[in-house]
């Protein structure tokens, strides 16, 4: 929400003539206005839809204004409330303010007063939302906000990011696990005009399929067992900002259709809901899979693929960016080494550059973080690099395939994953951490390569 003309106002006024006058005035001022004639209808409207400001008359049929205020304050994202009455008393004003009303207005009032109060109430609500978003950002800050590179193709990627960040087009970021897709998504958001809005992220592979729809679109009270109250989905929380959908290739086919419809129409329904919800947001998706191949195999919707692939960004793996390894290693040393970070010996740096890095930058970061803890005397030696100096097994010493051909990258990755699994006694959590990949990705690799635990 970036301009005041989109302020959504609910008027609860049982005097039909006065309610109509107020509705026409605020509509003329550019607000989106809904009017209800009794307290129960007003409360139902605020539970079904999100409003920024509510004008509640004290005396109304069904429920009075104070009771509506009390109940609506229990909702997850209530509007700012302005109480209006024709019989104003100090006691009533105090009661309204204690219940959380923004302000209190007695009849007769001037329309200009209403206009000013609505705008100020909206500004307060915006400031509160921005404060919550700021706190979330600070709590998720990972200390690695910048992308460092000397590699020309990666510099071209950063140049593309700067050019497309200002647009509202959807972006698909492709690359192996650990190549920095989330950092690119954060850069796109930070450089966009939506930077003051939320950056909401979701890993489509990390949430159970039966819960993912509710996470994305929210649900109404009673929509399913355990839905004790209305919940706002990530699409609503990202309104005015950016939604980052990681591992979108893992999205359930049924939800692919719902996501496509939400992107095309800009509206969606909460689970169990009947009212359309609008959301103005930008989608950035990421995948470590070949989505085009999945489309051809019938495992991913072609129309959704073309919808999210308006702008395509492909990140190179770290093994192709050997020139960046000293730069990245020094960056992580400064991050984890405190005021006097240790230094890498020439042999250790050479070992880092010779390694294939199947877990990419994430694995390098984990290796350096651990090496900083193991180093003695302010020096990191090859012996301090856990994966790089592992004792080879009979299979690890082979540098050619059984048919005599040189090992491919897939062969090297398979052998390295097998080595780490043996080192960790098949503890998949520790193995995934050492490899710098997610446990789900490791599980997929185990199935892909047909590994069997001895």
N, C-alpha and C positions, 0 to 999 in steps of 0.2 A: 504494500500500500504506500504509494509515493506522493499522493496529492489529496488535499482535503475534499475534493469533489466526490470522493468515493466513500465518505463517511456514511455508515449505515445506521439509521436512527429508527428506533421503535417508539411510537406514541401510544400510551394507554390512557385514554380519556373517554369517560362515559357520556359527556355532553357532546352530542353529535355535531352541532354547529361549530363549537369551539375546536373540536378535534379536526374537523375539515379545514377550518381556517389555518390551524397550525401546520397541518400536513401540506396544504398548498404553499404556504410561506416557505417552509423548509425545502420543499421540492424545488421551488423557484430559486433558492439559494444554491442549488446543485447537489443536495444530499439525496441519498436513496432512503425513502421513507416508507414505513409500514405502520398502519394504524389498527389498533384493537379497541373494543368498547367495554371490555370487562377484564378483571384481574386474572382470571383463569386462562382466558384466551391469550393474554399478554405473556403469561408465564410459559404456556405451551409453545408460543412462537419463539421465545428466547431459548428454550430447550432444543427446538428443532433447527434453528438457524443462529449464526453468529452475528451479533450486533455490536457496534462500537459504543453507542450511547442510547440509553432508554429514558424517556420522559414519562414518569408515573404519577398519575393523579392519586391523592390519598384515598378519597371516597369513590369506590367503584363496586359494582355488583360482583358476586362470587368471592373474590379476594380483594382486600384493600391494598393500597400501594405499599405499605410497610411490610405486609406479609409476603407480597411478591418480591420485594427487595430482599427479605430474609432468605427466601428459598432460592432466588437466582444467584445469591452470593456463594451458594454451595456448589454451583456448576464449575467445571474446570477452567473455563475462560469467560467469566461474566463481563457484561458491558459496564461502563461507568453509568451510574444512575443519578438522575436529577429528579427530586421529589417536588411535586406541584400540588398546592392545596388552596382552597378558597377560605379556609378557617385556620389560618396559621397561628400557632402558639409556640412559645419557647420550648415547651416540653416535647411537642411534636418534632421540632427541628432537631433537638438533642437526640431524640430516639432515632431519627433518620440518619444522623451523622454517625451514631454508635453502630448502626447496622451496616455502615460502609458506603452511604450515599456520597456522591461527589459534592452536591450542593442542594440547596433548598430554596424554593421560589414560591412566593405568595401571589394569589390572584387579587386584583388584576395586574398583569405584567405587560411589558412592552415586548413586541416581537424581536426587536433588536437585542434585548437581554437574552432571549432564548438562543439566538444565533451565536452570541459571544460565548455563552455558557457551554453550548454543544461543542464548539471548536476547542475551548480550553479543556473540556473533559476528554475529548479525543486526543489532544496533545499529551495529557497525563497518561492515558492508556498506552500511547505509543512509547513514551519514555519508560514506562514499566516493562514493556515487552523488550525494548532495546537493552535495558539493564539485565534482564534474564538472559538474553542472547549473549551479552558480553561476559556474564559469569560462566556460561557454558563454554565459550571460546577459551577463557582463561583456564578453565579446569581441564580442557582437552589439549592445551598447548604442548607440543612434543619437543620443543627446542630445536626443530629442524625446519624452519620456515623457508629457507632459501635452497635453490637448486644450483649446484656448482658444477661446471663442466668446461673442458677445453675441446671436447669432441665436436667437430663441425656439424654432423647431422643432428646432434642434440641441441646445439646452438640454433639450428634452423627450426627445431621444435619450439624452443622458447620464443623465437621471433614470431612463429605462427600463433602461439598462445597470446602474445601481446596484441596481435591484429584482431583476433576473433573474440577476445574477452568482452569487448564493448557491445557485441551483438547479443541477441536473445536466442540464437540458433542452438539446437541441441548438439552436443559434442559426444563422440564415442572415442574413448581412449583405449588403445589396445597395447598389449605388452605382457611379457612373462611376469609371474609373481615376483614382487620385490623390485620392480624397475622404477617405481616412483609415480604410479598412476594417481594416487591420492594427493601427492604434492602438486601435480599438474592441475588437478581439480580445484585445489585450494587457491592456486595462483589464478586460475580462470575466474573464480568467484571474487578474489581480492581486487582484481583489476577491472571488474565489471561495475556498472552503475548500481548493481544490487548488493554491493559490498556492505551496506548498512543493514541489509536484511540477514536472515538466517542462512547458514550453510548446514543443511541437514543431510546426514549420510546414513546409508543402510547397506549392509552386506546381504545380498539376496540369497547367498548360500548358507548364511549362518543362522537363519530363522526358519523354524519349521513351516512347512507349506500351509498347514491349517491355520497358522497365526499370521502369515505374511500379509494377507489381504487386510486384516484388521490393523496391522502396523502401518500399512501404506495409506489406507483410506479412513481409518477410525471405525468406531461402531457405536450404535445406540444402546441405551440401557435395555437389558433383556433380549438383546439380539441372539445370544447363545448362553449356555450355562456358564456362569461366572462373570457375565457382563453386568456388574452391579450398578454401573453408572455410564454415562456417555463418555467416550474417549475420543479425543482429537487425533487423527492420523498424521503421519509425517508430511503428507501433501499439504494439509492445513497449516502445520507448523512452519513449513517452508514458504508460505505465501509471502510474496514480495522479495524472496531470496532465491536460493539455489538448492536443488535436490541432487545429491551425488549417489548414484546407484551402482555399487561395486558388484562385480561378478554377475552382471545382468544375464549372462548366458545360462545361469542356473535357475532363472525365473520359471515358475510353473507355467505350462502352456495355457491353462485357464486364466491365469492372471495376466499373461501377455496380452490377451484381448482386452481386458479391463484397463490395463495401462495405456494401450493404444487409444482407446476411446477417451480416456481422461486427457491425453495429450492433444488429441484432435479437437475436442470440444471445450477444453478448459473447465470442465465440470465433472463431478462424480457423485456417487451415493455412498454414504457410510454403510457399513454392514448392518442390515436390519433397518435402514432408513428409507424414507420415501421422499425426502426433500433434497433437491440438487444442491450441492455445495460448490462454490466457485473457488478456484485457486490460481493465482497468477504467479508462476514460478518457472525457473529454467531447469532443464534436465541435463545433467552430465552423467554419462554412463561409462563403465569401464569393464573390460573383460580380458582374461588371459587365454581365451579360446578363439578359434577361428569361426566367427559367427556366420560368415558367408557359407562355409562348409556345412554348418549346422542347418542353415536355411535350405541348402540343397538336399540335405538328408531328411528334411521334414521335422527337425527337432527345434526349430526356432521360426517364428512367424516372419515371413518375408516383408510384410507391410510394416511391422514394428521395426525390423532391422533398418529399412530405408528411412523410417521416421526418426530414429535416434542417430542415424549416421549422416546427418546433414554436414557436419564437419568431422573429419577423421584425423586422429593424432595417433601415431604409432611410436612407441618408445623402444629404443634399441636395448638389447640385453647388455649386462656389464662386461661380458667376455668380448664384446665388440668395442668396448670403451676402455681398453687397457690404458690408454693415455690418461684417463681420468682417475685411475686407481690411486696414484700418489696424492692427488688433490683431495679425493674423497676420504682417504685414510687420514690425512692431516686434519680435515674438517671434523671427523669423528674423534680424533685424538684431542682436539681443542674442546669438543663438546663434553667428553667423558673424563678428561684428564685433569680438570680443575685448573688452578692457577699455574701449575708447573707440569704440563702434560709430558709423558715419556716420549721418547723418539724411537723410530724404527731403525734397526740396522739395515745396511744395504742388502744383506742376504734375506732378511725378513721381507723387505719391500719387493725384492725380486721374486720371492715365493708368492707373494700376493698377486703380482702381475702375471705369474705363470699359471695360476689356478683358474679353473673354468667358471666358478661362481654360479652354480645352478640356482641358488637362491637370490642372486643378483645383489643389489645395493643393500637390501635388508640383511642378507647374510653377512656382507662385509661389515655392516654396522655392528651386528652381534659379535662377530669375531674380534673387532677392535675393542668393543666394550669389555669383553672378557679378557683380552690381552692386557688392557690397562690394569685390571685387577690382579693379574698374575705376574706382571712385570716387576722386576727388582732392580734397584739402582737407577731407575729412570730410563731403562733401555728395554725395548721389546725385541726379543730374538725369535728365531724360527720356532724354537721349542715352546714359546709362549702362545703360538698360534695353534689352537687345538685340532682343527680339522686338517690343516695343511701338513702337519708332521705325524699323522697317524701311521702306525706300523702297517705296512702293506700285507695283504693276504695273498694267497696264490693267484686268485683271480685278479687282484688289483695290480699285479706286476705285469700283466699282459698289456702290451701297447698296440696289438693288432687283433683283429677278430679271428675266429677259428678258421675262416677261409683265407686268411693272409692279408686281407685288405686293411687299410688304416681304420682305426676306430672312429665312428661318427660322433657328433655331439650327443646324440641320443644314447649311444653306447657309453660314453663317458658319464652322462647323467645317471644312467642305470647303475653303473658300477659304483659311482660315488654314493648314491642313495643306499645301495646295499652295504657299503662300508660303514656309513653312519648308523644304519639300523643294527649292524653287528656290534658297533662300539657302545650303543645305548641299550644293548640286550633287548632290542625291539620295543623300547619305551617310545611310542610314537609321538608323545608330547615333547619329550626332550629332543628326539630326532628332528622334528619339525622346527624346533627353536634353533638347533645348530645349523640346519639347512637354510633358515631364514624364510620358510614358507609356512602357510597355514596348515593345521592338522588335516583339514578337509582335502587340500591339494596333495599332501603326502599320501593320504588314503587312496586318492584317485591314481597317483603314480604307482602305488603298490599293486593296485588292480591292473593297471595298464601294463606293467612289466611282469606280472604274474609271480610276484615274490611270494614265497611260502615260509612261514616261521618254522624253524627247525625245532 
